[in-house]
Amino acid sequence: METIIYDKKDNVAWITFNRPEVLNAQNGVLLRELNTALEQAKEDEGVSIIVLTGAGERAFSAGADIREFINWSAIDFINMYKGTKRPYELLREIPKPVIAMVNGLALGGGCELAMACDIIIASENARFGQPEINVGVIPGGGGTQMLPRLVGEKKAKEMIFTGELISAQEALSLGLVNRIVPREHLRKTVEELIDKLKSKSPAILKLAKLSINKSLETPLAVGLASEIDFFAICCGTEDQKEGAKAFLEKRKPIYKGR
């Protein structure tokens, strides 16, 4: 791939946006290759966790490549994306934990990709924002939908209406990110989180993600009912029996992901 580095190691797929010379801006090629990488990680039974990050120290991704905006028409955008799965949707739907390792700017589509991940670990120099208003558009990768759910309606409207950026510390206080760490500790912190997740059952993590996602898409009563179904499925797995036995026998469980 031209714009993505895909590295699989110890059951983890590390997906890196590799356009550091333009702050890992997302052009059509990058988005198509990201879709390919995500589908590969999704289908690979040897991958249990996915990490997204950006090459270099300046940016996770500074958003869309604005040079492509000049020639777009309304029908072009609809033809490109309507009825297809974009990486923003794929990240939420992949039944595996996805971590955003944010090293610098996460703006526009970069912020949207990070928000679509399950957990965001950011360096202290990270900055987040939806500055699309400054180039005559609204967020188009889920920003108007995900940001209000994460930081609340009022703050989301302020960020989207003004296009102003927020610091990593403010993102943490708003609940947009899970944790901020010194830049030199970023990878180590993510690896420690990976180790924790790898000690859990992949099958049960999958069901947990599906159940939480369901809660954001349905009324509470429907979500509570679906949670019962997901819990029942847990009880039909080998890993659930192994987890219970290991707890009672005071030992570490050995999960098989089924």
C-alpha positions as CSV (number, residue, x, y, z in Angstrom):
1,M,0.0,0.0,0.0
2,E,1.1,3.6,-0.8
3,T,-0.2,5.5,2.2
4,I,-0.8,2.9,4.9
5,I,1.7,0.7,6.9
6,Y,0.1,-2.5,8.0
7,D,2.1,-4.4,10.6
8,K,0.8,-7.5,12.4
9,K,2.7,-8.5,15.5
10,D,1.6,-10.7,18.5
11,N,-2.0,-10.7,17.5
12,V,-2.1,-7.0,17.1
13,A,-2.6,-5.1,13.8
14,W,-0.8,-1.8,13.8
15,I,-2.2,0.4,11.1
16,T,-0.2,3.6,10.5
17,F,-1.2,6.5,8.2
18,N,1.9,7.1,6.3
19,R,1.8,10.6,4.8
20,P,3.8,12.6,7.4
21,E,4.9,15.2,4.8
22,V,1.2,16.4,4.7
23,L,0.4,15.6,8.4
24,N,-1.2,12.3,7.3
25,A,-4.0,14.0,5.5
26,Q,-6.6,11.7,4.1
27,N,-6.9,11.6,0.3
28,G,-9.0,9.1,-1.6
29,V,-6.1,6.6,-1.8
30,L,-5.5,6.6,2.0
31,L,-9.2,6.1,2.7
32,R,-9.4,3.2,0.3
33,E,-6.3,1.6,1.6
34,L,-7.5,2.1,5.2
35,N,-10.7,0.3,4.3
36,T,-8.6,-2.6,2.9
37,A,-6.4,-2.7,6.0
38,L,-9.4,-2.7,8.3
39,E,-11.1,-5.5,6.4
40,Q,-7.9,-7.5,6.5
41,A,-7.7,-7.1,10.3
42,K,-11.3,-7.8,10.7
43,E,-11.2,-11.1,8.8
44,D,-7.8,-12.3,10.2
45,E,-8.5,-14.6,13.1
46,G,-4.9,-14.1,14.2
47,V,-5.7,-10.4,15.0
48,S,-7.4,-9.7,18.3
49,I,-6.7,-6.0,18.7
50,I,-6.3,-3.1,16.2
51,V,-4.2,0.1,16.8
52,L,-4.5,3.2,14.5
53,T,-1.8,5.8,14.6
54,G,0.0,8.3,12.3
55,A,3.6,8.4,11.1
56,G,5.8,11.1,12.5
57,E,5.4,13.1,15.7
58,R,3.3,16.0,14.4
59,A,0.0,14.4,13.5
60,F,-2.3,11.4,13.9
61,S,-4.2,12.8,10.9
62,A,-4.9,16.5,10.1
63,G,-8.1,15.5,8.3
64,A,-9.0,15.5,4.6
65,D,-6.7,16.5,1.9
66,I,-8.2,19.9,1.0
67,R,-6.7,19.8,-2.5
68,E,-9.4,17.2,-3.4
69,F,-12.2,19.5,-2.3
70,I,-11.7,22.0,-5.2
71,N,-13.1,19.7,-7.9
72,W,-15.8,17.8,-5.9
73,S,-19.4,18.3,-6.8
74,A,-22.3,17.1,-4.7
75,I,-23.0,14.1,-6.9
76,D,-19.3,13.2,-6.8
77,F,-19.3,12.9,-3.1
78,I,-22.6,10.9,-3.1
79,N,-21.3,8.5,-5.7
80,M,-18.1,8.0,-3.8
81,Y,-19.6,7.2,-0.4
82,K,-23.4,6.7,-0.4
83,G,-24.2,3.1,0.3
84,T,-20.6,2.0,1.0
85,K,-18.8,1.4,4.2
86,R,-16.3,4.1,5.0
87,P,-13.5,3.5,7.6
88,Y,-15.4,5.6,10.1
89,E,-18.3,3.1,10.0
90,L,-16.0,0.0,9.8
91,L,-14.0,1.0,12.9
92,R,-17.2,1.0,15.0
93,E,-18.5,-2.3,13.5
94,I,-15.4,-4.4,13.6
95,P,-16.0,-6.8,16.5
96,K,-12.5,-6.3,18.0
97,P,-11.1,-3.6,20.3
98,V,-9.7,-0.7,18.3
99,I,-7.3,1.8,19.9
100,A,-6.4,5.2,18.6
101,M,-2.8,6.2,19.5
102,V,-3.0,9.9,18.9
103,N,0.4,11.5,18.4
104,G,-0.2,15.2,17.6
105,L,-3.0,16.7,15.5
106,A,-6.3,14.9,15.1
107,L,-8.4,17.3,13.1
108,G,-11.5,16.9,10.9
109,G,-11.5,13.4,9.5
110,G,-8.6,12.6,11.8
111,C,-10.7,13.5,14.8
112,E,-13.5,11.5,13.4
113,L,-11.3,8.4,12.9
114,A,-10.1,8.7,16.4
115,M,-13.7,9.0,17.7
116,A,-14.8,5.9,15.8
117,C,-12.2,3.9,17.7
118,D,-13.1,2.3,21.0
119,I,-10.4,3.8,23.1
120,I,-8.2,6.9,22.6
121,I,-4.8,7.3,24.2
122,A,-3.3,10.6,23.3
123,S,0.1,12.3,23.9
124,E,0.2,15.6,25.8
125,N,0.8,17.5,22.6
126,A,-2.3,16.2,20.9
127,R,-4.9,18.6,19.7
128,F,-8.4,17.8,18.5
129,G,-11.0,19.7,16.4
130,Q,-13.5,19.8,13.6
131,P,-12.3,22.8,11.6
132,E,-14.3,21.9,8.5
133,I,-16.4,25.1,8.8
134,N,-13.2,27.0,7.8
135,V,-13.2,25.4,4.3
136,G,-17.0,25.7,3.7
137,V,-18.3,22.3,4.7
138,I,-19.6,20.4,7.8
139,P,-17.9,17.3,9.3
140,G,-18.6,14.5,6.9
141,G,-17.0,11.5,8.6
142,G,-19.4,11.3,11.5
143,G,-18.4,14.4,13.4
144,T,-21.9,15.8,13.7
145,Q,-23.1,12.5,15.1
146,M,-20.3,11.2,17.3
147,L,-19.0,14.4,18.8
148,P,-22.3,15.4,20.5
149,R,-22.5,11.9,22.0
150,L,-19.0,12.2,23.5
151,V,-18.8,15.8,24.7
152,G,-22.4,16.9,24.8
153,E,-24.6,19.0,22.4
154,K,-23.4,22.4,23.5
155,K,-19.6,21.8,23.3
156,A,-20.0,19.9,20.1
157,K,-21.8,22.8,18.5
158,E,-19.2,25.3,19.7
159,M,-16.4,23.2,18.3
160,I,-18.1,22.6,14.9
161,F,-19.5,26.1,14.6
162,T,-16.2,27.9,15.4
163,G,-13.7,25.3,14.1
164,E,-11.5,26.0,17.1
165,L,-9.2,23.3,18.4
166,I,-9.0,21.9,21.9
167,S,-5.9,20.7,23.8
168,A,-5.4,17.1,24.9
169,Q,-6.1,18.2,28.5
170,E,-9.5,19.7,27.5
171,A,-10.3,16.6,25.4
172,L,-9.6,14.5,28.5
173,S,-11.8,16.7,30.7
174,L,-14.6,16.4,28.2
175,G,-14.5,12.7,27.9
176,L,-13.3,12.7,24.3
177,V,-10.1,10.7,25.2
178,N,-9.4,8.0,27.7
179,R,-5.9,9.1,28.8
180,I,-3.1,11.5,28.0
181,V,0.5,10.7,28.6
182,P,3.9,12.3,27.8
183,R,4.8,11.8,24.1
184,E,7.7,9.5,25.0
185,H,5.4,7.2,27.0
186,L,2.7,7.0,24.4
187,R,3.6,3.7,22.7
188,K,4.4,2.0,26.1
189,T,1.1,3.0,27.5
190,V,-0.8,1.6,24.5
191,E,1.2,-1.6,24.7
192,E,0.3,-1.9,28.4
193,L,-3.4,-1.5,27.5
194,I,-3.0,-4.1,24.8
195,D,-1.6,-6.6,27.3
196,K,-4.6,-6.0,29.6
197,L,-7.0,-6.6,26.7
198,K,-5.1,-9.7,25.5
199,S,-5.7,-11.2,28.9
200,K,-9.5,-11.1,28.3
201,S,-11.6,-13.4,26.1
202,P,-11.8,-12.1,22.5
203,A,-15.2,-13.6,22.2
204,I,-16.6,-11.8,25.3
205,L,-14.8,-8.5,24.2
206,K,-16.7,-8.8,20.9
207,L,-20.0,-9.2,22.6
208,A,-19.2,-6.3,25.0
209,K,-18.5,-4.0,22.0
210,L,-21.6,-5.0,20.2
211,S,-23.8,-4.5,23.2
212,I,-22.3,-1.0,24.0
213,N,-22.7,0.0,20.4
214,K,-26.3,-1.1,20.5
215,S,-27.0,1.2,23.5
216,L,-26.1,4.2,21.4
217,E,-28.4,3.2,18.5
218,T,-31.6,2.3,20.3
219,P,-33.9,3.5,23.1
220,L,-32.9,2.3,26.6
221,A,-35.6,-0.3,26.8
222,V,-34.5,-1.9,23.5
223,G,-30.9,-1.7,24.6
224,L,-31.6,-3.4,27.9
225,A,-33.5,-6.2,26.1
226,S,-30.6,-6.7,23.7
227,E,-28.1,-6.8,26.6
228,I,-29.9,-9.9,27.9
229,D,-29.5,-11.5,24.6
230,F,-25.8,-10.7,24.5
231,F,-25.4,-12.0,28.1
232,A,-27.1,-15.2,27.1
233,I,-24.7,-15.7,24.2
234,C,-21.8,-15.2,26.7
235,C,-23.1,-18.1,28.7
236,G,-23.0,-20.3,25.6
237,T,-19.3,-19.8,25.0
238,E,-16.4,-22.0,26.1
239,D,-14.6,-18.9,27.4
240,Q,-17.3,-18.0,29.8
241,K,-17.0,-21.5,31.4
242,E,-13.2,-21.2,31.4
243,G,-13.4,-17.7,33.0
244,A,-15.7,-18.9,35.8
245,K,-13.6,-22.1,36.5
246,A,-10.4,-20.1,36.6
247,F,-11.9,-17.6,39.1
248,L,-13.0,-20.4,41.4
249,E,-9.7,-22.3,41.0
250,K,-7.7,-19.1,41.6
251,R,-5.7,-19.3,38.4
252,K,-5.4,-17.3,35.2
253,P,-7.9,-18.3,32.5
254,I,-6.8,-19.7,29.2
255,Y,-9.2,-18.3,26.6
256,K,-9.7,-19.7,23.2
257,G,-11.9,-17.0,21.7
258,R,-14.9,-19.3,21.4
